Amino acid sequence: MRKTLFILIACFSFVLCAPAQDGGNATGITLEQLLNNIDKATDPENKAKEVKTVISKYEGSVSMQEIKLQITTMFKAPNKSKTIIKAGENMPGSIELFNGQDGWTIVPGMGVRQINGPQLDFMKFTAQMSNPANHMKDLFAKIELSPALEKVEGRNCYKLTCQADAKLKQVPLAIYVDSKTFLPSKMVIMVFTDMGQIPGTTFYSNYKNLSGMVIPTEQKTQTMGMEMSTKLISIKYNEPIPDFEFDVPKEFNTPQTDAPVPAKTQTLTQADNPAMATATVPVKDKLSKKKKMANKIKKDRAAAIEEVGRDNAASPDNDDDDDDKDKDKDDDKD
């Protein structure tokens, strides 16, 4: 449950602050025209370029779970970010930090974990997306406009398939833009986590003009069969934020551990652990749950890739599929 909550938070943290670039199609609009319209809709007073810091506070809840969340996000130009999550009494909170170069996840009582590899690249990309001054042409190496409108919660939307710079090794994401308001309605992304790539879908609603910029004040994030709803409580622009806010606090300056590599399931025998003589059923149940979750992730990942328009799932963590096969073999042994 804790891992799923953190994945929901990771999806939520991928904030679409910037609006969205060549040719016409059946939608009756060119990509350049669409991006210009999005710029005007989301930043009508041309204020985004003046923003150097953003501090946002949200209240959230997880569907079908008695979990209330308090979320604070911080951004400092050009690319520093911080997310603080306070969960329910029975759930540990967490802090996610990116100082422009290095990233960490902190869970009180569990210590500090440094982020590396694809997860770190995802953090870098998230920080870039959180900068209101960055337009889509600044964020993506390639943007494609689908030839036809698509429905999102009953509204006609333009679909943009966006590919980040190759050095960030990100899977393309899809952004759906309302054809009347030119405001983003939906985004489908792949989030890099300890469990591999997890598909996430976020819906944006209740847009308001706050300090000259039009932003969504309500969001729904769906992943792995769960949904998190959040509402914006407050937002402050250009409040001073010291750089130390984006580094590991002194009380956590203990030997750090790297982000764990997903391990292959190991089959134990009673000789390895005599206690298994009375724990056979619980062990099998645990493995069964892991297998079901792995299958759920694979199905959701395939659906998200199909929606974005990618023909295959080639990505930096393709080894996950081999790990899944090994896990299935080990499950069969059990």
SELUMKOL-912062 format. One record per residue (C-alpha): residue in one letter; x, y, z. Coordinates in pm, whole numbers, plus 50000, padded with zeros to 5 digits. Each point is the difference from the previous one (the first is absolute). Layout:
N
AXYZ;...
END
This chain:
334
M500005000050000;R502835024350089;K501754994049665;T496765005749811;L499435032650187;F503515012049911;I499394991249634;L496795020750008;I502025028750148;A502664996149730;C497345002649730;F498475030150172;S503415016650036;F500405000449622;V498375034449988;L498885014249666;C500845036550063;A501125009349650;P497725000549696;A500944983749718;Q502414995949295;D499214991749404;G497294991049755;G496254998649972;N497704969850023;A496374989950031;T499615019250326;G500065032649802;I502915014850194;T503774998549965;L502264989850283;E501525034750016;Q496555016150022;L498954975850273;L503085006850211;N499525037449966;N496384996350112;I501084979650302;D502565026850091;K497315026849997;A497554978650197;T502394990150279;D502075031850020;P497745028349876;E502035027550168;N503414985849907;K500904996250368;A501624965549994;K503425012849893;E500135021050318;V499554970450234;K503134989350188;T498444979750281;V496694982050061;I498674986250329;S496754980349972;K497944982250265;Y497434972949925;E497574978350191;G499384965449863;S498394966450057;V500354965049858;S496894982649874;M498714970050197;Q502595007150270;E499685020350318;I503105020049915;K500115037850009;L503015017849857;Q501635033750044;I502415007649717;T502405029349967;T501995005449682;M502855024749953;F501735011249684;K502975023349957;A501295010749660;P501494986549795;N499574963650113;K499794993650374;S496964982050142;K498714986150328;T496854980550090;I498914994350361;I497244974850070;K498244996050332;A497754969549999;G497594984650250;E500964988650347;N500814964549888;M501985010749694;P503515014749997;G500475033249828;S502795006649755;I502175027349851;E501275000149644;L502905023349921;F501775010649681;N502705026850028;G500505004049627;Q502504971649978;D499354973450263;G496794985450137;W498934982750319;T496954984750162;I499705003350379;V497594979550209;P500155008750373;G500934969250196;M501354982749691;G502785023949898;V501265015349676;R500164983649660;Q501925016149716;I498344998549660;N502004988349699;G499564988549641;P496645003949821;Q498295011950320;L502485028850027;D499425008949634;F496275000350074;M500625023650292;K501975023349773;F497184999949747;T497425006150273;A501935030250123;Q500145014149646;M496264995149959;S499405017850331;N501605031949870;P497165023049887;A502435018349768;N500594968449792;H497724995949701;M499554966549831;K502425009349724;D502595004150279;L499174966350155;F499564976149710;A502204990449708;K496974988649800;I496265007650021;E497354984249777;L496375010649962;S497594971349940;P497895003549684;A496654997450177;L498365012850318;E499504976150290;K497504999850284;V501095006350358;E497164998650252;G497555010449726;R502095028849863;N501735001449662;C503745002350044;Y503135003249789;K502554972950073;L503705008750015;T502634972450015;C503185014150149;Q503534985950006;A502635014350235;D503655004449910;A501654966149940;K502525005250279;L497194998750256;K498884965749872;Q496305006650061;V497114981249843;P497745023149792;L497055014850185;A496575010749876;I498345033250082;Y496335006549915;V498975036449953;D496385012250009;S499045011849650;K497955029350135;T502005012950296;F503484988649881;L500734988650356;P501534965750071;S497354974650107;K501984967850032;M503534986249996;V501234964049967;I503574993550111;M502394972450105;V501455005650346;F503374984750086;T499864982450341;D501694971950195;M497444977049838;G500985010549649;Q497915021849770;I496505005850134;P497305016049781;G498175029550150;T497075021049876;T499185034550137;F496835020349932;Y500055037950049;S496935021050085;N498635031450167;Y502495024049842;K500405034150163;N501975031549924;L502395003850292;S502495028749988;G499585002949625;M500494963049918;V497204975149934;I500614967150182;P497934969450099;T498955000150364;E498734964049997;Q501694968549874;K499264962749987;T502924976149966;Q499374963549913;T502474971350011;M499994963150086;G496244999850053;M500095028350255;E499085036849977;M501275030050193;S498035032649997;T501665032850093;K498855035950045;L502235030649998;I499815018150334;S502515027849939;I502715010749758;K502705026550039;Y502275013549729;N503455015150047;E500184993650375;P503684996750106;I501104963550029;P503564993650129;D502054974349807;F500434977850308;E496304990749971;F500984977649706;D502814981250179;V499824971450250;P499405014350352;K502844995450250;E497994976050217;F499904976149705;N503695002849914;T500744963450067;P501394974649754;Q497585000049708;T498774970949799;D499485000249627;A496624993149847;P499584962150011;V500224979849682;P496874978449964;A501154966250125;K499114966449853;T497824978250219;Q502034974350189;T498504966050071;L500724988750358;T499744965150139;Q499224988150349;A503694991950040;D500815036749940;N497425011250252;P498364974450233;A497315025450086;M498574994749654;A498574967150122;T497215020550162;A500035028849748;T499424982249670;V496575015249929;P500915036350090;V503124998449780;K497994987249703;D497335026350058;K502665027149999;L501504987449678;S496554997949844;K499295036350088;K503335010749850;K499234980949682;K496555015749975;M501495034850048;A502674993149736;N497344988549754;K497885030750079;I502975023149937;K500794982749669;K496395003749881;D499815036650105;R503375007049840;A498894984449669;A496775020350005;A501865032450071;I502554993449726;E497164993349755;E498255032450101;V503145020949961;G500484984549657;R503264981950051;D500444967749804;N502184982750257;A501145002950355;A503725004449932;S501395019350292;P502935001150245;D498404974450231;N499114973249744;D501784975450227;D496895001550217;D498254976549759;D502764974450047;D499705004250374;D496244994649976;K500594967749807;D502474988250263;K497505008850272;D497294980049823;K502314969849975;D500825002550369;D496315002850083;D499334968449801;K502714982050201;D498165009550317;
END
